[in-house]
Amino acid sequence: AEPNSTMTAHRRAPVHMPTTRLRSTSRRLAAGVFGLIPLLLISSTSGSSTTEPHYHQGKLDKYENGPPSLLLTSKESEELAEGKAIMQVVVNPVTNTRRLMMVRDIAAPSWVVLDRIMDLDNYPKMVQGVDRLERYAEVDLPDGTQEIRARYDIHALHMKFTYYMLHRYDPKQRCLTFHLDYSRQSDLDDSVGYWYVLPQSNEACRVYYSCDTKLRGWVPGPVYALLGKTALRQATTWVHAEAIKQWASGMQRSPDADGIGSWLSKRRQAAEKLIRPRSISLSKRVKQAEPTHFIKSEPTHFMHYATPKPFTRLVTPLACRRCKVVSATAV
């Protein structure tokens, strides 16, 4: 009797797909999943607003300024020495939340790397996907940190997003944390992040970066994980490239620079005042407005008293009328 054709079909040996076909199939599947994300987000994205507050005051745990609690294995240290970037999972002991952190060694001084990170105005040129960045508020806090608020216009996955970010930079700890500015309405549901730069030598440092973003609308968990890993890799990649390029161009460190970025350099330059006394009367004291510098002077025939505060400088002549200003170092 003729065997049943249906049963014969079921008994056939499985066809093994070549590796190249499997990879191409996986790429098409990933593209299809990514293509669905904009459709999932369109219904829940109503646009940003500068007058309306955000929908909440923060859902994600914010990062704190300071060094990361991270231990590296000997193998990971070897990979870093070879110029590779590593990714670790960091667990918050209080909330038991898990986040990814990227670590990478850069052959440039820490102040050069921090200058690139804090150069927000040039993010559209340096960071892929950033179309526009505009700062709308800056303030120096009593604890020595700086707070910067900025608007981001970005594009990703054929979608455009606008969100408002609050950055807090601690120059002493070489650390930058950021989260959404909840006084304004953003397209993102929530976003928090962290940069930390650890000097390794005068010409090398180690960079730590972590970021957690929550989109509005439903997105599959595996897609979220893939997006997070991609963002981490891209962040450390652009900082590495820009820092190396800046250091190779012969960038010189300012006397008082500690990697706080070009935005602070501009403020410092605007506040500079040069004091070049030519002649001083022997019969009166000369009072000058306080500059933003400590003046190191080389007395020739008189003594030069210089105090940064209060807002006066007193020059007391003793025997001559001339003084020579050797160098000026910013406070």
Solvent accessible surface area in square Angstrom, and as a share of the most:
residue,aa,sasa,rsa
1,A,155,1.20
2,E,160,0.72
3,P,97,0.61
4,N,83,0.43
5,S,90,0.58
6,T,83,0.48
7,M,95,0.43
8,T,54,0.32
9,A,52,0.40
10,H,153,0.68
11,R,173,0.63
12,R,173,0.63
13,A,85,0.66
14,P,105,0.66
15,V,143,0.82
16,H,162,0.72
17,M,78,0.35
18,P,71,0.45
19,T,80,0.47
20,T,98,0.57
21,R,142,0.52
22,L,93,0.46
23,R,145,0.53
24,S,36,0.23
25,T,55,0.32
26,S,67,0.43
27,R,162,0.59
28,R,157,0.57
29,L,125,0.62
30,A,38,0.29
31,A,63,0.49
32,G,41,0.40
33,V,47,0.27
34,F,51,0.21
35,G,38,0.37
36,L,101,0.50
37,I,1,0.01
38,P,15,0.09
39,L,117,0.58
40,L,58,0.29
41,L,4,0.02
42,I,99,0.50
43,S,105,0.68
44,S,32,0.21
45,T,35,0.20
46,S,88,0.57
47,G,29,0.28
48,S,40,0.26
49,S,26,0.17
50,T,72,0.42
51,T,120,0.70
52,E,94,0.42
53,P,76,0.48
54,H,10,0.05
55,Y,107,0.41
56,H,33,0.15
57,Q,127,0.57
58,G,31,0.30
59,K,117,0.50
60,L,36,0.18
61,D,50,0.26
62,K,93,0.40
63,Y,39,0.15
64,E,146,0.65
65,N,43,0.22
66,G,9,0.09
67,P,91,0.57
68,P,31,0.19
69,S,107,0.69
70,L,32,0.16
71,L,163,0.81
72,L,46,0.23
73,T,77,0.45
74,S,89,0.57
75,K,139,0.59
76,E,33,0.15
77,S,45,0.29
78,E,110,0.49
79,E,48,0.21
80,L,2,0.01
81,A,88,0.68
82,E,119,0.53
83,G,41,0.39
84,K,110,0.47
85,A,36,0.28
86,I,11,0.06
87,M,51,0.23
88,Q,30,0.13
89,V,70,0.40
90,V,39,0.22
91,V,66,0.38
92,N,50,0.25
93,P,126,0.79
94,V,135,0.77
95,T,63,0.37
96,N,116,0.59
97,T,56,0.33
98,R,169,0.62
99,R,35,0.13
100,L,44,0.22
101,M,9,0.04
102,M,8,0.04
103,V,0,0.00
104,R,39,0.14
105,D,33,0.17
106,I,3,0.02
107,A,67,0.52
108,A,0,0.00
109,P,3,0.02
110,S,15,0.10
111,W,25,0.09
112,V,0,0.00
113,V,0,0.00
114,L,2,0.01
115,D,13,0.07
116,R,21,0.07
117,I,0,0.00
118,M,0,0.00
119,D,5,0.03
120,L,4,0.02
121,D,62,0.32
122,N,51,0.26
123,Y,19,0.07
124,P,49,0.31
125,K,172,0.73
126,M,22,0.10
127,V,29,0.17
128,Q,158,0.70
129,G,16,0.15
130,V,16,0.09
131,D,72,0.37
132,R,107,0.39
133,L,17,0.09
134,E,78,0.35
135,R,65,0.24
136,Y,65,0.25
137,A,40,0.31
138,E,75,0.34
139,V,72,0.42
140,D,74,0.38
141,L,43,0.21
142,P,141,0.89
143,D,99,0.51
144,G,35,0.33
145,T,7,0.04
146,Q,18,0.08
147,E,16,0.07
148,I,1,0.00
149,R,63,0.23
150,A,0,0.00
151,R,67,0.24
152,Y,17,0.07
153,D,22,0.11
154,I,33,0.17
155,H,89,0.40
156,A,43,0.34
157,L,56,0.28
158,H,181,0.81
159,M,31,0.14
160,K,160,0.68
161,F,17,0.07
162,T,20,0.12
163,Y,22,0.08
164,Y,3,0.01
165,M,8,0.03
166,L,15,0.07
167,H,5,0.02
168,R,91,0.33
169,Y,1,0.00
170,D,16,0.08
171,P,20,0.12
172,K,161,0.68
173,Q,70,0.31
174,R,56,0.21
175,C,0,0.00
176,L,4,0.02
177,T,13,0.07
178,F,23,0.10
179,H,37,0.16
180,L,0,0.00
181,D,3,0.02
182,Y,17,0.06
183,S,68,0.44
184,R,59,0.22
185,Q,28,0.13
186,S,0,0.00
187,D,10,0.05
188,L,11,0.05
189,D,12,0.06
190,D,0,0.00
191,S,4,0.03
192,V,0,0.00
193,G,0,0.00
194,Y,8,0.03
195,W,12,0.04
196,Y,12,0.05
197,V,0,0.00
198,L,62,0.31
199,P,53,0.34
200,Q,87,0.39
201,S,66,0.43
202,N,137,0.70
203,E,104,0.47
204,A,30,0.23
205,C,0,0.00
206,R,35,0.13
207,V,1,0.01
208,Y,16,0.06
209,Y,19,0.07
210,S,1,0.01
211,C,39,0.23
212,D,41,0.21
213,T,47,0.27
214,K,77,0.32
215,L,25,0.12
216,R,39,0.14
217,G,40,0.38
218,W,172,0.60
219,V,9,0.05
220,P,31,0.20
221,G,50,0.48
222,P,108,0.68
223,V,11,0.06
224,Y,65,0.25
225,A,52,0.40
226,L,82,0.41
227,L,45,0.22
228,G,32,0.30
229,K,77,0.33
230,T,55,0.32
231,A,50,0.39
232,L,3,0.01
233,R,120,0.44
234,Q,96,0.43
235,A,11,0.08
236,T,3,0.02
237,T,72,0.42
238,W,29,0.10
239,V,0,0.00
240,H,51,0.23
241,A,56,0.43
242,E,27,0.12
243,A,0,0.00
244,I,59,0.30
245,K,126,0.54
246,Q,51,0.23
247,W,77,0.27
248,A,84,0.65
249,S,86,0.55
250,G,45,0.43
251,M,44,0.20
252,Q,150,0.66
253,R,121,0.44
254,S,37,0.24
255,P,108,0.68
256,D,41,0.21
257,A,16,0.13
258,D,55,0.29
259,G,4,0.04
260,I,21,0.11
261,G,3,0.03
262,S,31,0.20
263,W,12,0.04
264,L,31,0.15
265,S,26,0.17
266,K,119,0.51
267,R,97,0.35
268,R,38,0.14
269,Q,113,0.50
270,A,91,0.71
271,A,42,0.32
272,E,77,0.35
273,K,111,0.47
274,L,124,0.62
275,I,28,0.14
276,R,160,0.59
277,P,23,0.14
278,R,163,0.59
279,S,84,0.55
280,I,10,0.05
281,S,45,0.29
282,L,105,0.52
283,S,104,0.67
284,K,130,0.55
285,R,170,0.62
286,V,40,0.23
287,K,146,0.62
288,Q,42,0.19
289,A,74,0.57
290,E,37,0.16
291,P,6,0.03
292,T,57,0.33
293,H,13,0.06
294,F,88,0.37
295,I,21,0.10
296,K,127,0.54
297,S,32,0.21
298,E,90,0.41
299,P,78,0.49
300,T,72,0.42
301,H,118,0.53
302,F,10,0.04
303,M,91,0.41
304,H,30,0.13
305,Y,108,0.41
306,A,40,0.31
307,T,71,0.41
308,P,46,0.29
309,K,151,0.64
310,P,96,0.60
311,F,159,0.66
312,T,52,0.30
313,R,3,0.01
314,L,71,0.36
315,V,4,0.03
316,T,37,0.22
317,P,20,0.13
318,L,111,0.55
319,A,77,0.60
320,C,36,0.21
321,R,148,0.54
322,R,144,0.53
323,C,18,0.11
324,K,113,0.48
325,V,49,0.28
326,V,84,0.49
327,S,50,0.32
328,A,45,0.35
329,T,49,0.28
330,A,15,0.12
331,V,119,0.68
